[in-house]
C-alpha cells in the first residue's frame, strides 16, 4: 500500500466561453478541488477569464502561462497555472494553432513536462492535422516523465460515446497515441465505467476529455477521475466535467 506521501493534483477543465458570469463560481469550485496545477481550456483574454487567472495567482498558483492572442482576446485559448515553477517549451511539429497547445516543464520533487491540449472540433479547423501533430510529439518525446491532458474532442466508439462520430478518430488518434506509450489514465483506473464528460444538446454523452501519462510517470499516478463540480441555481458551471489527476510526489512505496 502506498504511504500517505504528498499528493500533487493536476486539474484540467474546459470552462466554456471564457467563464462569463460564472467566473467567480468557477474559481470557488477550483479552490474546492484544491489543485496544485490548473489547466483551463476556452480561457480567453476577456475580463472574466483574466479575473480567474488573477484569483488563482492570489491563492498561490503564481506561475502562469497563457496562449491568449492579445489581438483577438475573445478567441478560445489555454491557461496553465501552477504552485511550482514552470518553464515553457517549444517543440518542432507541435500542434497548431498555438492557441490550442501549451507545453511546460514543472519543477517538482519528481519533475515532469505537461502538455495541455484543446483539439478543434471540426476537420475544417484542423482537427486531423492536430491529431497527427500530437502523435508526432508523442513519437519524438525526449523530455522524460510527461502528461498530456485536455479536451481531445474524441473517444472510442462504443466505449466512450453514444454515437459513432468518433469511429475514424479512435484509429486516427486514440489507439495510436496509447500505442506510443501514453496511457489513458481514466481507463487505467476505470476500465468499464461509462463516464461522459460532455453532453450534446440532445443529451448524448461523450467522454471527450482525457489525461494521458507516459511510461516514465505512470507508476506515480494515484488516481484519475472526472468531477462536474457543484450544481447551483444556475446549473452546471461548464458543459464539460473536469479531470482530476493525482500524482504521488515521492519514490517511497510501502508493502
C-alpha positions as CSV (number, residue, x, y, z in Angstrom):
1,X,0.0,0.0,0.0
2,X,1.2,3.5,-0.8
3,X,2.2,5.6,2.1
4,X,0.4,8.9,2.6
5,X,3.0,10.9,0.7
6,X,2.5,14.3,-0.8
7,X,-0.1,14.4,-3.5
8,X,0.2,16.6,-6.5
9,X,-3.1,17.3,-8.1
10,X,-3.4,18.4,-11.8
11,X,-6.8,19.8,-12.8
12,X,-7.9,20.3,-16.4
13,X,-11.2,22.0,-17.1
14,X,-12.9,23.3,-20.2
15,X,-14.6,26.3,-18.6
16,X,-16.8,27.2,-21.7
17,X,-16.7,30.6,-23.4
18,X,-14.1,32.1,-21.0
19,X,-16.2,31.7,-17.9
20,X,-18.5,34.7,-18.4
21,X,-20.8,35.4,-15.4
22,X,-19.7,32.0,-13.9
23,X,-16.1,33.2,-13.3
24,X,-16.3,33.7,-9.6
25,X,-18.1,30.4,-9.1
26,X,-15.6,28.7,-11.3
27,X,-12.8,29.9,-9.0
28,X,-14.6,28.8,-5.9
29,X,-15.0,25.3,-7.5
30,X,-11.3,25.2,-8.4
31,X,-10.3,26.1,-4.9
32,X,-12.6,23.4,-3.5
33,X,-10.8,20.8,-5.6
34,X,-7.5,22.1,-4.2
35,X,-5.2,21.6,-7.2
36,X,-1.5,22.3,-7.4
37,X,-1.6,22.8,-11.2
38,X,-4.6,24.1,-13.1
39,X,-5.0,23.9,-16.9
40,X,-8.1,25.6,-18.4
41,X,-9.4,25.4,-22.0
42,X,-11.7,28.0,-23.5
43,X,-9.8,30.5,-21.4
44,X,-9.8,34.0,-23.0
45,X,-8.2,37.4,-22.8
46,X,-11.5,38.8,-21.6
47,X,-12.4,40.3,-18.2
48,X,-14.0,37.1,-16.7
49,X,-11.0,34.9,-17.7
50,X,-8.4,37.4,-16.6
51,X,-10.2,37.6,-13.2
52,X,-9.9,33.8,-12.9
53,X,-6.2,34.0,-13.5
54,X,-5.7,36.8,-11.0
55,X,-7.6,35.0,-8.3
56,X,-5.6,31.8,-8.9
57,X,-2.4,33.9,-8.6
58,X,-3.7,35.3,-5.4
59,X,-4.1,31.9,-3.8
60,X,-0.6,30.7,-4.7
61,X,-0.8,29.5,-8.3
62,X,1.8,32.1,-9.1
63,X,3.4,30.6,-12.2
64,X,1.2,31.1,-15.2
65,X,1.3,30.8,-19.0
66,X,-1.4,31.5,-21.4
67,X,-1.8,31.1,-25.2
68,X,-4.2,34.1,-25.5
69,X,-3.9,36.1,-28.7
70,X,-3.8,39.7,-27.4
71,X,-5.0,40.9,-30.8
72,X,-8.1,38.6,-30.5
73,X,-8.8,38.3,-26.8
74,X,-12.2,36.8,-27.3
75,X,-10.8,33.7,-29.0
76,X,-10.6,30.5,-27.1
77,X,-7.1,29.7,-25.7
78,X,-5.4,27.9,-22.8
79,X,-4.2,28.8,-19.3
80,X,-1.7,26.9,-17.2
81,X,-1.3,28.0,-13.6
82,X,1.0,26.2,-11.1
83,X,2.3,26.4,-7.5
84,X,5.5,25.1,-8.9
85,X,7.9,26.9,-11.3
86,X,7.1,26.4,-14.9
87,X,9.3,26.7,-17.9
88,X,7.7,26.9,-21.3
89,X,8.9,24.7,-24.2
90,X,8.5,24.8,-28.0
91,X,8.9,21.6,-30.0
92,X,9.1,21.1,-33.7
93,X,6.0,19.7,-35.3
94,X,3.8,20.7,-32.3
95,X,0.0,21.1,-32.8
96,X,-1.2,24.4,-34.4
97,X,-2.5,26.9,-33.9
98,X,-0.6,27.9,-30.7
99,X,-3.9,28.8,-29.1
100,X,-4.7,25.1,-28.5
101,X,-1.3,23.7,-27.4
102,X,0.9,24.6,-24.4
103,X,3.9,22.6,-23.2
104,X,5.8,23.3,-20.0
105,X,8.3,21.8,-17.6
106,X,7.1,21.6,-14.0
107,X,9.8,21.7,-11.3
108,X,8.5,19.4,-8.5
109,X,10.1,16.6,-6.4
110,X,9.6,14.4,-9.4
111,X,9.9,16.8,-12.3
112,X,7.8,16.3,-15.4
113,X,6.5,18.0,-18.5
114,X,2.9,18.8,-19.1
115,X,1.2,19.3,-22.5
116,X,-2.2,21.0,-22.5
117,X,-4.4,20.3,-25.5
118,X,-7.7,21.5,-26.9
119,X,-8.3,19.8,-30.2
120,X,-10.5,21.7,-32.7
121,X,-13.9,20.1,-33.0
122,X,-14.1,20.3,-36.8
123,X,-11.9,18.8,-39.6
124,X,-12.2,22.2,-41.3
125,X,-10.5,23.8,-38.3
126,X,-7.5,21.4,-38.5
127,X,-8.7,18.6,-36.3
128,X,-7.0,15.8,-38.2
129,X,-3.8,17.8,-38.5
130,X,-3.8,18.4,-34.8
131,X,-4.1,14.7,-34.1
132,X,-1.2,14.0,-36.4
133,X,0.9,16.7,-34.6
134,X,0.1,15.2,-31.2
135,X,1.2,11.8,-32.5
136,X,4.4,13.4,-33.7
137,X,5.1,14.9,-30.3
138,X,4.5,11.6,-28.6
139,X,6.7,9.7,-31.0
140,X,9.6,12.1,-30.7
141,X,9.2,12.8,-27.0
142,X,12.6,13.2,-25.2
143,X,11.6,15.1,-22.1
144,X,11.3,12.2,-19.6
145,X,8.1,11.9,-17.4
146,X,5.2,13.5,-19.1
147,X,1.4,14.3,-19.0
148,X,-0.7,15.3,-22.0
149,X,-4.1,16.4,-20.7
150,X,-7.1,18.2,-22.2
151,X,-10.1,18.2,-24.4
152,X,-9.3,15.9,-27.4
153,X,-12.9,16.1,-28.7
154,X,-13.0,12.3,-29.3
155,X,-13.2,9.0,-27.5
156,X,-13.6,5.3,-28.5
157,X,-16.9,4.4,-30.2
158,X,-19.0,2.0,-28.2
159,X,-17.0,2.7,-25.1
160,X,-16.9,6.5,-24.6
161,X,-19.7,7.8,-26.8
162,X,-23.3,7.1,-27.6
163,X,-22.8,7.9,-31.3
164,X,-20.4,6.7,-33.9
165,X,-18.9,10.1,-34.6
166,X,-15.5,9.1,-33.3
167,X,-15.2,5.9,-35.4
168,X,-12.5,7.4,-37.7
169,X,-10.8,9.2,-34.8
170,X,-10.2,6.3,-32.5
171,X,-7.9,4.7,-35.1
172,X,-6.5,8.1,-36.2
173,X,-5.6,9.2,-32.6
174,X,-6.8,7.3,-29.5
175,X,-5.3,3.8,-30.3
176,X,-2.0,5.1,-31.9
177,X,-1.4,7.5,-29.0
178,X,-1.6,4.8,-26.4
179,X,0.5,2.5,-28.6
180,X,3.3,5.1,-28.3
181,X,3.3,4.6,-24.5
182,X,0.8,7.3,-23.4
183,X,-1.8,5.6,-21.3
184,X,-5.3,7.0,-20.9
185,X,-5.3,7.1,-17.1
186,X,-9.0,7.3,-16.6
187,X,-9.4,4.0,-18.4
188,X,-6.4,2.6,-16.4
189,X,-8.3,3.1,-13.2
190,X,-11.9,2.7,-14.5
191,X,-11.8,0.3,-17.5
192,X,-15.5,-0.3,-17.8
193,X,-17.1,2.9,-16.4
194,X,-19.4,4.9,-18.6
195,X,-18.3,8.5,-17.8
196,X,-19.4,11.2,-20.3
197,X,-17.5,14.5,-19.8
198,X,-19.8,16.4,-22.2
199,X,-23.4,16.2,-23.3
200,X,-24.8,17.3,-26.6
201,X,-28.0,19.4,-26.9
202,X,-29.8,16.2,-27.5
203,X,-28.3,14.8,-24.2
204,X,-25.9,12.3,-25.8
205,X,-23.0,11.8,-23.6
206,X,-19.4,11.6,-24.8
207,X,-16.1,11.3,-23.0
208,X,-14.1,14.0,-24.8
209,X,-11.5,14.9,-22.1
210,X,-8.5,12.7,-21.2
211,X,-5.3,12.6,-19.3
212,X,-2.5,10.6,-21.0
213,X,0.6,9.7,-19.0
214,X,3.8,8.2,-20.4
215,X,5.6,5.1,-19.2
216,X,8.1,7.1,-17.1
217,X,5.4,8.7,-15.0
218,X,2.6,6.0,-14.9
219,X,3.8,4.3,-11.7
220,X,3.5,7.6,-9.8
221,X,-0.2,8.2,-10.7
222,X,-2.5,7.6,-7.7
223,X,-5.9,8.3,-9.4
224,X,-7.7,9.9,-12.3
225,X,-11.3,10.9,-12.0
226,X,-13.9,13.3,-13.5
227,X,-15.9,15.8,-11.5
228,X,-18.7,18.0,-12.6
229,X,-18.4,20.2,-9.6
230,X,-21.3,21.8,-7.7
231,X,-24.6,22.4,-9.4
232,X,-26.3,25.5,-8.1
233,X,-29.3,27.5,-9.2
234,X,-27.5,28.4,-12.4
235,X,-27.0,24.8,-13.3
236,X,-23.6,23.2,-14.1
237,X,-20.6,25.5,-14.2
238,X,-19.5,24.2,-17.6
239,X,-20.7,21.9,-20.3
240,X,-17.5,19.8,-19.5
241,X,-16.6,17.8,-16.5
242,X,-13.1,18.5,-15.0
243,X,-10.2,16.0,-14.9
244,X,-8.6,15.4,-11.5
245,X,-5.2,13.6,-11.9
246,X,-3.4,12.9,-8.7
247,X,0.4,12.1,-8.8
248,X,2.4,10.8,-5.9
249,X,5.4,13.0,-5.3
250,X,7.7,10.5,-3.6
251,X,9.6,7.4,-4.7
252,X,8.8,5.7,-1.4
253,X,6.2,2.9,-1.5
254,X,5.2,0.7,1.4
255,X,4.4,-3.0,1.0
